Amino acid sequence: MKKIPVENLNKIKKATPRIEDRIKIKISFGNEFVTIKGSEVNEFLTEQIINAIDFGFNVEDALLLKRDGFIIEFIKVKEFTRRKNLKDVRARIIGKDGKARKTIENLTGAEIVIKDNTIGVIVDSEHLDSTIQGIELLIQGSKHGNVFSYLEKQNVKRNQLDDDDLGLKVDS
């Protein structure tokens, strides 16, 4: 049994039936916390999902964490810039009409939520490093085009590694 402090209890309550259905676990509520009961692995997984929903991810994006290799990572903007106007830094990551954020999501398969001065990223472990690096580069002031080009190159390299034949196949 594990207690998790939450800020947005109503959002968690709405998501509870879907979480309990997909992960064999029991969720109960207190004043400003959620209690989860189940196996240790399911408790850990549910804690990550609840934290993601509480941060601002929608339920379906948070449930991606159930898949093998998916990770949630939080980036604190203040750790990567000395600028005082963090609103401008956040605006660089979001882009005009959310275009920069959507482009990063499309290039990496990540889900990104920006809340205050923290950026939440749900992504598979293969794309984690390049996604985090791309966001950090934007925070530090790199040009959007350079960051997108970097992310595209990382995807091409990854696809080439997947396509390489190791010579282990036996022709029948």
N, C-alpha and C positions, 0 to 999 in steps of 0.2 A: 504494500500500500504506500502510495506516494502523494504528498500534497504539493500542489503547484500554485504559486500566487499568480493571479491574472488581473488585468485591468479591464478588459472588455468581456464581462461575464455573460451578457446576453448573446453575443456573437458565438461564444463557445457553446452555450445551451442550444442554440439553433443547429450547430454542427454536430452535437453529440450523437443523435441517432445514426448519422452516416459513419462517424468514427467507430461507434460500437458495432455497427454492422460489418465494417471492413476489417476491424481488428477485434479479436475476441478479448474484450476488456469491459469492465464496468466503471462508469464515470458518475460521481456524485458531486454535489455543489455545496459550498459554504458561503460565507459573506463575500470574501474577496479571494477565494481560492477554489481549486478543483482538486478532488481526491480521485485517484485512479487505482483500480484493483485488478490485478491480473499477473501473468508471468513477468519475470524481470525484463525480458526482451520486449514484450508488448508494452510494459510500463515505460521503458525508455523511449520506444518509438512514439507512443502516445504523447509523452511529454514534449518531444520535439514538434509533433503536429500541433499540439495545443499552443505551444510558444509561437509557432509560425502563424497560426490563426490570430492569436492575440496581438501579434506584431502588425498584422494587416493583410496577410495573404488570404485569398479566398480558399474555401474548403478543398476544392479539387486540386489546387496547386499545392496545398499543404499535404494532401494525401499522396503526392508524388514521393514523399519521403519513405513511403512504404515499399517502394521499388528498390531493388538491389542497386547500390552504388549512388543513390541520390543523397545529397548532403545539404544542410542549411548552414549558411555562413553569414555573419554580420560584419559589416565594415563601418567603422566609425570615421566619418569624414575628417574630424579634427586631427586624427593621427597622420594624415597624409598631406596636410596643407597648413601654411602659416597664415593664410588669408583670414581676415576678420569677418568679411561679408560672406558667410556660409550659404546665404540664400542664392547668390550667384553661382557658387560651386554646385549646389543641388540642381540649379537650373541647367547647368552644363550637362549633367548626367541625364536629366529628363529630356532635354532638347525641346525644340519648338513642337508643340502639340504632342509631346511624348515620343517623338520620332527617334531620338538617340537611344532611349531606353528600349524601344521596340526593336531597333536594329541590333542592339547587343543581344536581346532575347532571341531574335531570329538566327543570329550567327552562332550562338552558343547553346541554344536549347534551354536557356535558363529562364527562371521566373524572378523578376526583380520588383521589390517594393521599397519605396523611400519614405521613411517616417522620421521627422525632425532631422537630426544630423546623423542618422544611422541608415545604412542601406542593407536590406535583407536580400539574400540570393539563395534560391533553391536551384541546384544544378547537379547533373551527374558528375561523378568524380573525374571522368576523363576531361571535362571542360572546366573544372573548377579553377585550376591555376590560371588559364588564359582569361577566363571571365573576370576573376578578381584583379588580375594584372591590368586588363582593359579599363575597368572602373577606376583603379588607382591612377592610371595614366590620365584619365579625364579629370579626376580630382586635382591632379598636379598641374593641369593646364595644357596637356597635349592636344593637338588638333584632332577634331572628330574623325576626319578622313584617315589620319595616320593610325588611330586606334582601330577603326573598322578594318583597315587594310591588315593590321597585325592580327586581328581576330580571324579574318578570312584565311590568312597564311597558316595560322594554327590549325584550322579545320582541314585545309588541303594536306598538311603534313600528317595529320591524324588519319585521314582517309587513305593516304598512300601507305601508311603503316598497316592499316587494316587489309589493304589489297595485296601486300607483298606475299608472294608464294614462298613458303619456306622449304618447298620440295618434299614435303611429307606425304603428299597425296599419292595414292597408288592407283594407277589406271587399271580399270577392269576390262 
